[in-house]
Amino acid sequence: MPTSLLDRAIYSYADVDRIVGLSSGTARRWLEGYRRSGSFYDPILRPEPTGSDSVTWGEMVEARLVAEFRSRDIPVQRLRPAIVRLRQEFGRHPLAHARPFLDVEGRELVRVIQEQVGLERALQFVVVRNGQTVLVDAAERFRSVVEYRDDVVARLISDPRTPRVMLDPARAFGQPAVRNVRTESLAEGFRSGSTREELADLYDLSAQQVDEAIRYELIAGQERAA
């Protein structure tokens, strides 16, 4: 799979907020930077603002990983120095590549970068245990829901609670879907009165796939309302 997959612009900022579970406007701040109290804060996931209204697959994947760290109460701006250093070593979208996490050299590099930017405890990609380097914490949770192909993230489980629901830039325009069918379409059909069996027959899915799609949309709706 060509690396250019990561540069495929298929999302809006609102899409990323919704899919990743961020508050409105967060994706734009992470990708374009923001101004507060007279000070400008640089983007987290881009070297500099681009003015674009589109988000690439690689940027969405990186936003998902950053959200994992933020869920551990790590201030996002503290991640920026490490991401900048990783970008210098691995190029664009360093967090959407397997190499920083899977290669022995990459693991050691990430540990060195953590030490250099003062994130030994906060940005804990790796740890040495019994002489072996292993993934831990937020990076391990992220690693458990992604599928790599040719060293880049090719697919992503949208929510571990509904593992049949995938994000795939080659299908359904990267939106949450089971196979090629968007979860929102299945949930809308169910709300309109179609049974799970009817939806499964209509879209050539299993009843379990339909159930997970509906459950995913229910969970996402509850979290957005919270």
C-alpha positions in Angstrom: 0.0 0.0 0.0 1.6 3.3 -1.0 2.4 5.8 1.8 0.3 8.4 -0.1 -2.7 6.7 1.6 -1.9 8.8 4.7 -2.2 12.0 2.7 -5.7 11.2 1.4 -7.9 14.1 2.5 -11.3 12.6 3.3 -12.4 14.2 6.5 -13.6 17.5 7.8 -12.6 18.8 11.3 -16.1 18.0 12.5 -15.7 14.4 11.2 -12.6 14.0 13.3 -14.2 15.5 16.4 -17.1 13.2 16.0 -15.2 10.0 15.2 -12.4 10.4 17.8 -14.8 11.7 20.5 -13.4 15.2 20.8 -15.2 18.3 21.8 -16.2 20.6 19.0 -13.3 22.6 17.5 -10.6 20.4 19.0 -9.4 18.8 15.8 -9.0 22.2 14.2 -6.9 23.5 17.1 -4.7 20.4 17.0 -4.2 20.8 13.2 -4.2 24.5 12.7 -3.2 25.9 16.1 -5.1 28.5 18.0 -4.9 31.8 19.7 -5.7 32.4 23.3 -5.1 35.5 25.5 -3.0 37.1 22.9 -0.7 34.1 22.4 -0.6 31.7 19.4 -0.2 28.0 20.1 1.3 26.0 17.2 -0.5 23.0 15.8 0.2 19.6 17.4 -0.2 17.4 14.3 1.0 19.7 11.5 4.4 21.5 11.3 2.5 24.7 10.7 -1.1 25.8 9.8 -2.2 25.1 6.2 -5.5 26.9 6.1 -7.0 23.7 4.7 -10.6 22.7 5.7 -9.7 19.0 5.0 -8.1 16.4 7.2 -6.1 13.5 5.9 -6.3 9.9 6.9 -2.9 10.1 8.5 -3.9 13.2 10.5 -7.1 11.5 11.7 -5.1 8.5 12.8 -2.6 10.7 14.7 -5.5 12.6 16.3 -6.8 9.2 17.6 -3.5 8.4 19.3 -3.1 11.9 20.8 -6.6 11.5 22.2 -5.5 8.3 23.9 -2.7 10.2 25.7 -5.0 13.1 26.6 -7.4 10.6 28.2 -4.5 9.9 30.6 -4.6 13.5 31.6 -1.4 14.4 29.7 -1.6 18.0 28.5 -1.6 18.0 24.7 1.0 20.8 24.4 3.4 18.7 26.3 3.3 16.1 23.5 4.2 18.6 20.8 8.1 18.5 21.3 8.1 14.7 21.1 6.0 14.7 18.0 8.2 17.4 16.4 11.3 15.2 17.0 9.6 12.1 15.7 8.5 14.0 12.6 12.2 15.0 12.0 13.2 11.3 12.2 10.3 9.6 10.4 8.8 12.3 8.2 5.1 13.3 8.0 2.6 11.5 10.1 5.1 9.7 12.3 2.4 8.5 14.7 0.6 6.7 11.8 3.6 4.5 11.0 4.4 1.2 12.5 8.2 1.8 12.6 8.4 4.1 15.6 6.6 1.4 17.7 7.7 -1.9 16.2 11.3 -1.7 15.1 14.0 -2.2 17.7 15.8 0.9 16.4 12.5 2.9 16.4 11.7 1.9 20.0 15.1 3.0 21.2 14.8 6.3 19.3 11.4 7.0 20.9 12.8 6.4 24.3 15.7 8.7 23.6 13.3 11.4 22.4 11.2 11.0 25.5 14.3 11.6 27.7 15.4 14.6 25.7 12.1 16.4 25.8 11.4 15.6 29.4 8.4 13.3 28.9 9.8 10.1 30.5 6.6 9.5 32.5 4.0 11.3 30.4 4.7 10.1 26.8 5.5 6.5 27.7 5.5 4.7 24.4 7.8 2.0 25.6 9.3 0.5 28.7 12.1 -2.0 29.3 10.8 -5.0 31.2 13.0 -8.0 32.0 15.3 -6.9 29.2 12.6 -6.6 26.6 11.1 -3.4 25.2 7.3 -3.5 25.2 4.5 -1.2 24.4 2.5 0.2 27.4 -0.4 2.4 28.4 -2.0 4.6 25.7 0.3 3.4 22.9 -0.6 -0.2 23.6 -4.4 0.6 23.6 -3.9 2.4 20.3 -1.8 -0.5 18.8 -4.6 -3.0 19.7 -7.1 -1.3 17.5 -5.1 -0.6 14.3 -4.1 -2.7 11.4 -0.8 -2.0 9.7 0.0 -2.6 6.0 3.4 -1.8 4.6 4.2 0.0 7.8 1.3 2.4 7.8 -2.0 2.3 9.5 -4.4 1.0 6.9 -7.5 0.4 9.1 -8.7 1.3 12.6 -11.3 -0.1 14.9 -13.5 2.9 15.7 -14.3 1.7 19.2 -12.9 -1.4 21.0 -16.4 -2.0 22.3 -17.7 -2.6 18.8 -14.7 -4.3 17.0 -16.6 -5.0 13.8 -17.0 -1.2 13.1 -13.9 -0.1 11.2 -12.5 3.1 9.8 -10.9 2.4 6.4 -9.9 5.1 4.0 -10.6 2.8 1.0 -14.2 2.2 2.1 -17.2 4.3 2.9 -15.0 7.4 2.6 -13.3 6.5 5.9 -16.5 6.8 8.0 -17.4 4.3 10.7 -18.7 1.2 8.8 -19.2 -2.5 8.8 -17.8 -3.7 5.5 -18.9 -0.9 3.1 -22.0 0.1 5.0 -21.9 3.2 7.2 -23.1 2.7 10.7 -25.2 5.9 10.5 -27.1 4.4 7.6 -27.9 1.2 9.5 -28.9 3.1 12.7 -31.1 5.4 10.7 -32.8 2.4 9.0 -33.4 0.8 12.5 -34.8 4.1 13.8 -37.2 4.2 10.8 -38.6 0.8 11.7 -36.6 -1.7 9.9 -35.7 -4.8 11.8 -32.1 -6.0 12.2 -32.9 -9.0 10.1 -34.3 -6.8 7.3 -31.2 -4.6 7.4 -28.9 -7.6 7.4 -30.7 -8.9 4.3 -30.8 -5.5 2.6 -27.0 -4.9 3.0 -25.8 -8.5 2.9 -24.5 -8.3 6.5 -24.8 -10.6 9.5 -27.2 -9.8 12.3 -24.1 -9.3 14.6 -22.7 -6.7 12.2 -26.0 -4.8 12.2 -26.2 -5.0 16.0 -22.7 -3.6 16.4 -23.3 -0.8 14.0 -26.4 0.3 15.9 -24.6 -0.1 19.3 -21.7 2.0 18.0 -24.0 4.8 17.0 -25.9 4.6 20.3 -22.6 4.8 22.3 -21.3 7.7 20.1 -24.6 9.6 20.5 -24.5 9.2 24.3 -20.9 10.3 24.5 -21.5 13.4 22.4 -24.5 14.3 24.6 -22.4 13.9 27.8 
